[in-house]
Amino acid sequence: MVSDHVASAMLQHIKHMAAAMQAEEAEATTRLHHAHTAHRTPAALIRQFILGEARVA
């Protein structure tokens, strides 16, 4: 039988793991959003067009 102390400690650990996973997911989402936004600037689109034309030629 698991004591109340051990069960409480396990639940706290799971709670901390869940919070860490949520923070990591939020950071990854933010980075993905920034990367997507950076690739959609006018300068980035022109650069992609020029590089695309260079690759085709």
C-alpha positions in Angstrom: 0.0 0.0 0.0 1.3 3.5 -0.9 1.4 6.0 1.9 -0.4 9.3 1.6 3.0 11.1 1.6 4.3 9.1 -1.3 1.1 9.5 -3.3 1.2 13.2 -2.7 4.8 13.5 -3.7 4.1 11.5 -6.9 1.1 13.8 -7.7 3.3 16.9 -7.2 5.9 15.4 -9.5 3.4 14.7 -12.2 2.0 18.2 -11.8 5.5 19.7 -12.2 6.1 17.6 -15.3 2.8 18.7 -16.8 3.6 22.3 -16.2 7.1 21.9 -17.8 5.6 20.2 -20.8 3.1 23.0 -21.2 5.8 25.6 -21.0 7.9 23.7 -23.6 4.9 23.5 -25.9 4.2 27.2 -25.6 7.9 28.0 -26.3 7.9 25.7 -29.4 4.7 27.3 -30.6 6.1 30.8 -30.2 9.3 29.9 -32.0 7.4 28.3 -34.9 5.2 31.3 -35.2 8.2 33.6 -35.2 9.9 31.5 -37.9 6.8 31.4 -40.0 6.4 35.2 -39.7 10.1 35.8 -40.5 9.8 33.8 -43.7 6.7 35.9 -44.8 8.4 39.3 -44.7 8.7 41.0 -48.1 12.5 40.7 -48.1 12.2 37.0 -47.3 9.7 36.4 -50.1 11.9 38.3 -52.6 14.9 36.2 -51.4 12.9 33.0 -51.8 11.8 34.1 -55.3 15.4 34.9 -56.4 16.8 31.6 -54.9 14.0 29.7 -56.5 14.8 31.2 -59.9 18.5 30.5 -59.4 17.7 26.8 -58.6 15.5 26.4 -61.7 18.1 28.0 -64.0 
